[in-house]
Amino acid sequence: MFHKLLIANRGEIAVRIIKACRQLNIKTVAVCSTADRHAWYTQLADEVVCIGPAPAAQSYLNAEAILMAAINTHADAIHPGYGFLAENADFAAMCAECGITWIGPKASQIRLMGDKSLAKDYAREQAVPVLAGASIQGLAWPEIKQMALKMGFPLVLKASHGGGGKGIRVLADAQALHQQLRSARQEAAASFLNDAMYLEHFLPNARHIEVQVLGAGNQLYILGDRDCSLQLHKQKVLEESPASILTAAQRQELYRLSRQLLAELNYQSLGTIEYLFADGAFYFMEMNTRLQVEHGVTELTTGVDIVVAQLKQAAGVRLELPVTIGLQPQCIAIEARITASLPLHQTLIRQLIWPKDVRVDTGYRAGDHFVTRYDGLIAKLMVTAPTRPAAVAKLQVALTAVKLVGPTTNLAFLQAMVARPAYARDTYSIHSLAQWEAEK
């Protein structure tokens, strides 16, 4: 097992990784920007290294500074969390060159599956259904316009190396594409240090279904599926596991396609395969070659600490998990993301009290100041129950019981969302949340 692990991330996910390391008696090194000097996660870690000023490009995206921190503190492993450098193949390769274990898939696997365009081409080669789409990298505007018109609007513009909703635009016509292309590229470059873009056919009525996998040695474990259809501005707001909309036959087909996709890769570590589901058919969308934000609901339905499992896999420890674990969920789990809402007039969290009998993953405590520079996440609140109706009812009660005084948040919006009949009936699509907000 590793002696010391550096966490190349911040906030909630840094706290989560520190907790997993403590279970395995691994010492931790936290890195921080000047904006995070007093963050809770820096107090939980065994060591802290400030790696630069507040802008992410000069700190959490500074691969050289992070590697130097790992070398100077004698860390033998680096966990990237999610976001920032988590899907940066060059950074993964740099870790290997420095003799530091990268907690994630091989750099070659990140390059292939972490690039939306290459991943879709690969999926087609593996006979996994994919929506019509193509990379526009290196093309001039007349060529891009011609390609888009040939594909037919509406279309979705995506960052090829993206995630978390960054760089995504839904386009109704060529004029919208021309207007949005520059800003989408700038957003992608700022978030992922790469402005490559991809165009894809748009489905007007679909669900977003994803599959959690863990590759260990010669075994690919499928740890279940999640429904992440409730999104706002391309950011996931609420996630469920398993996806209740699926029949047993559809779930078997979903898992078959996922195994077929990765059959020749000998994929290692955690990954999430994301699909659009419409009219009874699955379409491969992308693969996130990292730990996912919503991993907690999968842990609750399987009873597996997947961060601990990821660390064990990276250290070469044999995993003893049932091959059919994803088909045997122990409960229904739902996660709601509690985020700060703009404009933010108050950053001090004066009161923060969570309801009982729920799981809360957070990087904040009462008395902390919310850091506005990076993302809006305050906490992930998760509930479990034997059935989906019981889980929905429990979530409704839990969201009402949260006591959060300080920054303005989306709590009222979440409470209204889960009270909607369409949510309770499980009859919504990836576009429903935007429609509900517009109605408000």
Residue pairs with C-beta under 8 A, 6 or more apart in sequence:
1 24
1 25
1 26
1 311
1 312
1 315
1 317
2 24
2 26
2 76
2 77
2 101
2 311
2 314
2 315
3 26
3 27
3 74
3 76
4 26
4 27
4 28
4 29
4 46
4 73
4 74
4 75
4 76
4 77
5 17
5 21
5 26
5 27
5 28
5 29
5 75
5 76
5 77
5 78
5 79
5 103
5 311
6 28
6 29
6 30
6 31
6 66
6 69
6 70
6 73
6 75
6 77
6 78
6 79
7 14
7 17
7 18
7 28
7 29
7 30
7 31
7 41
7 45
7 78
7 79
7 81
8 31
8 60
8 66
8 78
8 79
8 80
8 81
8 84
8 85
9 17
9 60
9 79
9 80
9 81
9 82
9 83
9 84
9 86
10 31
10 32
10 33
10 36
10 39
10 41
10 60
10 363
10 374
11 36
11 39
11 41
11 363
11 371
11 374
11 375
11 377
12 361
12 362
12 363
12 377
12 379
12 380
13 81
13 82
13 83
13 291
13 293
13 363
14 30
14 41
14 45
14 81
14 363
15 40
15 41
15 44
15 361
15 362
15 363
16 307
16 361
17 28
17 79
17 81
17 307
18 28
18 30
18 41
18 44
18 45
20 305
20 307
20 308
20 311
21 27
21 28
21 311
22 28
23 305
23 308
24 308
24 311
24 312
26 77
26 311
27 46
27 47
28 44
28 45
28 46
28 47
29 45
29 46
29 47
29 48
29 49
29 69
29 70
29 73
29 75
30 41
30 42
30 44
30 45
30 47
30 48
30 49
31 48
31 49
31 50
31 51
31 59
31 60
31 65
31 66
31 69
32 39
32 42
32 48
32 49
32 50
32 51
32 59
33 50
33 51
33 52
33 53
33 54
33 55
33 56
33 58
33 59
33 60
34 50
34 52
34 53
34 54
34 59
35 54
35 371
35 373
35 374
36 42
36 371
37 50
38 368
38 369
39 363
39 368
39 371
40 363
40 364
40 365
40 368
41 363
42 48
47 73
49 69
49 72
49 73
51 59
51 60
51 62
51 65
51 66
51 69
52 58
52 59
52 62
52 65
53 59
54 373
55 373
56 84
56 373
56 374
57 190
57 193
59 65
60 66
60 84
60 85
60 374
61 84
61 85
61 193
63 85
63 88
63 90
63 91
63 94
66 78
66 85
66 91
67 78
67 94
67 95
67 98
67 100
69 75
70 78
70 95
70 98
70 100
71 98
71 100
75 100
76 99
76 100
76 101
77 100
77 101
77 102
77 103
77 311
77 314
77 315
78 95
78 100
78 101
78 102
78 103
79 103
79 104
79 311
80 86
80 88
80 91
80 102
80 103
80 104
80 290
81 290
81 291
82 163
82 164
82 288
82 290
82 291
82 292
82 293
83 163
83 164
83 375
85 91
86 104
86 290
86 291
87 110
87 114
87 161
87 163
87 192
87 288
87 289
87 290
88 110
88 192
88 193
89 107
89 108
89 110
89 111
89 114
90 107
92 102
92 104
92 105
92 106
92 107
92 110
93 107
95 101
95 102
96 102
96 107
101 314
101 315
102 314
103 269
103 310
103 311
103 314
104 110
104 269
104 270
104 289
104 290
104 314
105 113
105 215
105 267
105 268
105 269
105 271
105 289
106 268
109 265
109 267
109 268
109 289
110 289
111 118
112 118
112 119
112 122
112 265
113 119
113 122
113 265
113 267
113 271
113 287
113 289
114 161
114 287
114 288
114 289
115 160
115 161
115 196
116 158
116 159
116 160
116 161
116 162
116 198
116 286
117 133
117 134
117 135
117 137
117 160
117 196
117 198
119 284
119 286
119 287
120 130
120 133
120 198
120 284
120 286
122 261
123 129
123 130
123 261
123 284
124 130
126 260
126 261
126 263
126 264
127 260
128 257
128 260
128 261
128 284
129 257
129 281
129 282
129 283
129 284
130 283
130 284
131 200
131 201
131 203
131 276
131 283
131 285
132 151
132 200
132 201
133 151
133 198
133 199
133 200
133 201
134 147
134 151
134 198
134 199
135 160
135 196
135 197
135 198
135 199
136 143
136 144
136 147
136 197
136 198
136 199
137 160
137 196
137 197
139 147
141 178
141 181
144 177
144 181
144 199
145 174
145 177
145 178
147 199
148 155
148 171
148 174
148 177
148 199
149 174
151 199
151 201
152 201
153 171
153 172
153 173
153 174
153 202
154 170
154 171
154 172
154 202
154 204
155 170
155 171
155 177
155 199
155 200
155 201
155 202
156 168
156 169
156 170
156 171
156 199
156 200
156 201
156 202
157 167
157 168
157 169
157 170
157 171
157 177
157 180
157 181
157 184
157 197
157 198
157 199
158 167
158 168
158 197
158 198
158 199
158 200
159 166
159 167
159 168
159 184
159 187
159 188
159 191
159 192
159 194
159 195
159 196
159 197
159 198
160 188
160 194
160 196
160 197
160 198
161 188
161 192
161 194
161 196
162 168
162 188
162 191
162 192
163 192
163 286
163 288
164 191
164 235
164 293
165 231
165 233
165 234
165 235
165 236
166 187
166 188
166 191
166 192
166 234
167 184
167 185
167 187
167 188
167 191
167 192
167 197
168 184
168 234
169 176
169 180
169 184
170 202
171 177
171 180
171 202
181 197
184 197
185 195
185 197
186 195
188 194
188 195
188 196
188 197
189 195
203 276
203 278
203 283
203 430
204 431
205 278
205 429
205 431
206 229
206 276
206 277
206 278
206 429
206 430
207 227
207 229
207 243
207 245
207 276
207 277
207 278
207 429
207 430
208 227
208 228
208 229
208 231
208 274
208 275
208 276
208 277
208 285
208 430
209 225
209 226
209 227
209 228
209 229
209 243
209 245
209 246
209 254
209 274
209 275
209 276
209 277
209 282
210 225
210 226
210 228
210 272
210 273
210 274
210 275
210 292
211 222
211 224
211 225
211 226
211 254
211 255
211 258
211 272
211 273
211 274
211 275
211 326
212 222
212 223
212 224
212 225
212 226
212 270
212 271
212 272
212 292
212 295
212 298
212 306
212 326
213 220
213 221
213 222
213 223
213 258
213 262
213 267
213 270
213 271
213 272
213 273
214 220
214 221
214 223
214 269
214 270
214 271
214 306
214 309
214 310
214 313
214 319
214 321
215 221
215 262
215 266
215 267
215 268
215 269
215 271
215 313
216 268
216 309
216 313
216 318
216 319
217 318
218 266
219 319
219 323
220 259
220 262
220 267
221 319
221 321
221 323
221 325
221 326
222 255
222 258
222 259
222 325
222 326
223 298
223 302
223 304
223 306
223 325
223 326
224 241
224 242
224 298
224 301
224 302
224 325
224 326
224 329
225 241
225 242
225 243
225 246
225 251
225 254
225 255
225 326
226 239
226 240
226 241
226 242
226 243
226 294
226 297
226 298
227 239
227 240
227 241
227 242
227 243
227 244
227 245
228 236
228 239
228 274
228 294
229 428
229 429
229 430
229 432
230 236
230 237
230 238
230 239
230 417
230 423
230 428
230 432
230 433
231 237
231 430
231 433
232 433
232 434
232 437
233 434
236 293
236 294
236 337
237 336
237 337
237 410
237 414
237 417
237 433
238 334
238 335
238 336
238 337
238 414
238 417
238 418
239 294
239 297
239 334
239 335
240 297
240 332
240 333
240 334
240 335
240 388
240 391
241 294
241 297
241 298
241 300
241 301
241 329
241 332
241 333
242 251
242 301
242 329
242 332
243 251
244 332
244 388
244 426
245 277
245 426
246 254
246 277
250 280
251 327
252 327
253 282
254 275
254 282
255 326
255 327
257 275
257 282
257 284
258 273
261 273
261 284
261 287
262 271
262 273
268 313
269 289
269 310
269 313
269 314
270 290
270 291
270 292
270 295
270 306
270 310
271 287
271 288
271 289
271 290
272 287
272 288
272 290
272 292
273 284
273 287
274 284
274 285
274 286
274 287
274 288
275 282
275 283
275 284
275 285
276 282
276 283
276 285
276 430
277 283
291 306
291 307
291 310
293 337
293 377
293 380
294 335
294 380
295 306
295 307
296 333
296 335
296 359
296 361
296 380
296 382
297 333
297 334
297 335
297 382
298 304
298 306
298 333
299 305
299 306
300 330
300 331
300 333
300 359
300 382
300 384
301 329
301 330
301 331
301 332
301 333
301 384
302 325
302 326
302 329
302 330
303 330
304 321
304 325
309 319
309 321
312 319
313 319
322 328
331 384
331 385
331 386
331 391
332 384
332 385
332 386
332 387
332 388
332 390
332 391
333 382
333 383
333 384
333 391
334 382
334 383
334 391
334 392
334 395
335 380
335 381
335 382
336 380
336 381
336 382
336 395
336 399
336 414
336 418
337 377
337 379
337 380
337 410
338 377
338 378
338 379
338 380
338 381
338 402
338 404
338 409
338 410
338 411
338 414
339 376
339 377
339 378
339 409
339 410
340 370
340 372
340 376
340 378
340 407
340 408
340 409
341 376
341 407
341 408
341 409
341 410
342 376
342 408
343 408
344 370
344 372
344 407
344 408
345 408
346 406
346 407
346 408
347 369
347 370
347 371
347 372
347 406
347 407
348 367
348 368
348 369
348 370
348 406
349 364
349 365
349 366
349 367
349 368
349 369
349 370
349 378
349 404
349 405
349 406
349 407
350 366
350 367
350 405
350 406
351 366
351 403
351 404
351 405
351 406
352 364
352 365
352 366
352 403
352 404
352 405
352 406
353 366
353 402
353 403
353 404
354 360
354 379
354 381
354 402
355 397
355 398
355 401
355 402
357 383
357 394
358 381
358 382
358 383
358 398
359 381
359 382
359 383
359 384
360 379
360 380
360 381
360 382
361 379
361 380
361 382
362 378
362 379
362 380
363 377
364 370
364 378
364 379
370 378
370 406
370 407
378 404
378 407
378 409
381 395
381 398
381 399
381 402
383 391
383 394
383 395
383 398
384 391
384 394
385 391
385 393
385 394
388 426
389 424
392 418
392 423
392 424
395 418
396 415
396 418
396 419
399 411
399 414
399 415
399 418
400 415
402 411
404 411
413 437
413 440
416 436
416 440
417 423
417 433
417 436
418 424
420 436
422 428
422 432
